[in-house]
Amino acid sequence: MNSHRRFDFTDRMRSKVLGESVPDHARRFWFCFGGLTFTVFVFQLLTGIFLTFFYQPTPERAYSSVFYISNYVDYGWFIRTTHAWGSTLMVVFLVVHMLRVFITASYKHPREFNWVVGVFLLVVTMAFGLTGRLLPWDQKAFWGATVIVDLVRQVPLVGDPLAGVLLGGSTIGAPALTRFFSLHVVVLPLAVGILLAAHFWMVRKQGISGPL
């Protein structure tokens, strides 16, 4: 009763927010990969916040800070490994979820825009993996960043300017590390938050699609 007075929650509002029933067909396991993807994202968010407490995004300290996390921070090896494997699982679960949506024709009217949002979420998820790969600042990171920049340069018309924005110069160095780190921990999480809010709102308004 006190919470009703404080937040003005009526029974109708509570029912509208929390009382949505789940169709029987949506309880089959192949309908659960969207929720699994979101669950993994939450773990990625929590473990990522922990890692930023110790990571130092400079060429001189990046690798040593990752080494410190893995070898000296209590349970740091476990959290970093969870974060690394979570990035792979998130991509796998999202791809399976989108395949289910495609196979069951759930992308058709009136859910076309939600499908587009899902495609953007896939792109952002891949960008998470690519930007995160550079952060340890080892040989794999260097050559991975080189491949990323070369791919960006292939984009017609805007490829070279985009590559310049990513690098912050003509070569892979400190500005590139700072920009990849900023993308990974600020820009991409904000993009995911906005896209997820739109995605969940449309699912709630349109309901869970039925089987083919």
C-alpha positions in Angstrom: 0.0 0.0 0.0 2.8 2.4 0.9 4.5 1.7 -2.5 1.2 2.5 -4.2 1.1 5.9 -2.5 4.7 6.6 -3.1 4.9 5.6 -6.8 1.2 5.8 -7.7 1.2 2.2 -9.0 -2.3 1.1 -9.6 -3.3 -2.5 -10.2 -3.9 -1.8 -13.8 -0.4 -0.4 -14.3 1.2 -3.3 -12.5 -0.8 -5.7 -14.6 0.1 -3.9 -17.8 3.8 -3.9 -16.9 4.2 -7.3 -15.3 1.1 -9.3 -16.1 1.7 -10.1 -19.8 1.1 -13.8 -20.4 3.6 -15.9 -22.4 2.1 -18.0 -25.2 2.6 -21.8 -25.0 4.7 -22.0 -28.2 7.1 -19.3 -26.9 8.1 -21.7 -24.1 9.9 -24.0 -26.5 13.7 -23.9 -26.3 14.2 -22.4 -29.7 12.2 -19.3 -28.7 14.5 -18.7 -25.7 17.6 -17.6 -27.5 16.6 -13.9 -27.5 16.4 -14.0 -23.7 19.6 -16.0 -23.5 21.4 -13.3 -25.6 20.1 -10.6 -23.2 21.2 -12.7 -20.2 24.7 -13.0 -21.6 24.8 -9.3 -22.3 24.0 -8.5 -18.7 27.0 -10.8 -17.6 29.1 -9.0 -20.2 28.1 -5.6 -18.7 28.9 -6.7 -15.1 32.2 -8.4 -15.9 33.2 -5.5 -18.2 32.6 -2.9 -15.4 34.9 -5.0 -13.2 37.6 -5.1 -15.8 37.5 -1.4 -16.3 38.5 -0.9 -12.7 41.9 -2.4 -13.5 42.5 -1.9 -17.2 44.6 1.0 -18.3 44.1 2.1 -22.0 47.6 3.2 -22.8 50.1 1.4 -25.0 52.6 1.3 -22.1 50.2 -0.1 -19.6 47.4 -2.0 -21.5 49.1 -5.4 -21.8 50.6 -5.3 -18.3 47.2 -4.3 -16.8 45.5 -7.3 -18.6 48.3 -9.5 -17.2 47.8 -8.1 -13.8 44.0 -8.8 -14.0 44.6 -12.4 -15.1 47.3 -13.2 -12.5 47.1 -11.0 -9.5 43.5 -9.8 -9.1 41.3 -12.1 -7.0 39.2 -14.1 -9.4 40.4 -11.8 -12.2 41.3 -14.7 -14.4 37.8 -16.1 -14.0 36.0 -12.8 -14.7 38.2 -12.1 -17.8 37.7 -15.6 -19.1 33.9 -15.2 -18.5 34.0 -11.9 -20.4 35.9 -13.4 -23.3 33.7 -16.5 -23.7 30.6 -14.4 -23.2 31.4 -12.3 -26.2 31.5 -15.5 -28.3 28.3 -16.9 -26.8 26.5 -13.6 -27.3 27.2 -13.7 -31.0 26.2 -17.4 -31.3 22.9 -16.9 -29.4 22.0 -13.8 -31.4 22.7 -15.5 -34.7 20.5 -18.5 -33.6 17.8 -16.1 -32.4 17.8 -14.3 -35.8 17.7 -17.6 -37.7 14.7 -18.7 -35.6 13.0 -15.3 -36.4 13.8 -15.8 -40.1 12.7 -19.4 -40.3 9.4 -18.7 -38.6 8.8 -15.7 -40.8 8.5 -13.5 -37.7 10.2 -10.6 -39.5 7.1 -10.0 -41.7 4.4 -7.4 -41.1 4.0 -5.9 -38.6 7.4 -6.7 -37.2 9.6 -5.4 -40.1 11.1 -2.6 -38.1 11.9 -4.9 -35.2 13.8 -7.1 -37.6 15.8 -4.1 -38.7 16.6 -3.2 -35.1 17.8 -6.8 -34.6 20.1 -6.5 -37.6 21.6 -3.3 -36.0 22.0 -5.2 -32.7 23.9 -7.9 -34.6 26.2 -5.3 -36.1 26.8 -3.6 -32.7 27.5 -7.0 -31.1 30.1 -7.8 -33.8 31.6 -4.3 -33.2 31.9 -5.2 -29.5 34.0 -8.2 -30.4 36.2 -6.3 -32.8 36.9 -3.4 -30.5 37.5 -5.6 -27.5 40.1 -7.6 -29.5 42.4 -4.6 -29.6 42.4 -3.8 -25.9 45.0 -6.3 -24.7 47.5 -4.5 -27.1 49.4 -7.7 -28.0 50.4 -9.0 -31.4 46.9 -10.5 -32.0 45.4 -7.1 -31.2 47.7 -5.3 -33.5 47.1 -7.5 -36.5 43.4 -7.7 -35.7 43.2 -3.9 -35.7 45.1 -3.8 -39.0 42.5 -6.1 -40.6 39.6 -4.0 -39.1 41.0 -0.8 -40.5 41.7 -2.3 -43.9 38.1 -3.6 -44.0 36.8 -0.1 -43.1 38.9 1.4 -45.9 37.0 -0.7 -48.4 33.7 1.0 -47.7 32.9 3.1 -50.7 33.2 6.9 -50.4 33.5 7.1 -46.6 36.1 4.3 -46.0 39.2 6.4 -45.7 37.7 9.1 -43.5 36.2 6.4 -41.2 39.6 4.7 -40.9 41.1 8.0 -40.0 38.5 8.5 -37.3 39.2 5.1 -35.9 43.0 5.5 -35.9 43.3 9.1 -34.9 46.2 9.3 -37.2 47.9 7.4 -40.0 49.1 4.4 -38.1 47.9 2.2 -35.2 49.0 3.7 -32.0 47.9 5.3 -28.7 45.0 7.3 -30.3 43.6 4.1 -31.9 43.7 2.3 -28.5 41.9 5.2 -26.8 39.2 5.4 -29.5 38.6 1.6 -29.5 38.4 1.6 -25.7 35.9 4.5 -25.8 33.8 2.8 -28.4 33.9 -0.5 -26.4 32.9 0.9 -23.0 30.8 4.0 -23.9 29.5 4.4 -27.4 28.5 0.7 -28.1 26.9 0.1 -24.7 24.8 3.3 -25.3 23.8 2.1 -28.7 22.8 -1.4 -27.4 20.8 0.2 -24.6 18.8 2.3 -27.1 18.3 -0.6 -29.5 17.3 -3.0 -26.8 14.7 -0.5 -25.4 13.2 -0.2 -28.9 13.3 -3.9 -29.4 11.6 -4.8 -26.1 9.0 -2.1 -26.5 8.0 -3.4 -29.9 7.9 -7.0 -28.7 5.7 -5.9 -25.9 3.4 -3.9 -28.2 3.2 -6.5 -31.0 3.5 -9.7 -28.9 5.6 -12.8 -29.4 5.2 -14.1 -32.9 3.7 -17.5 -33.4 5.3 -20.6 -35.0 5.4 -20.9 -38.8 
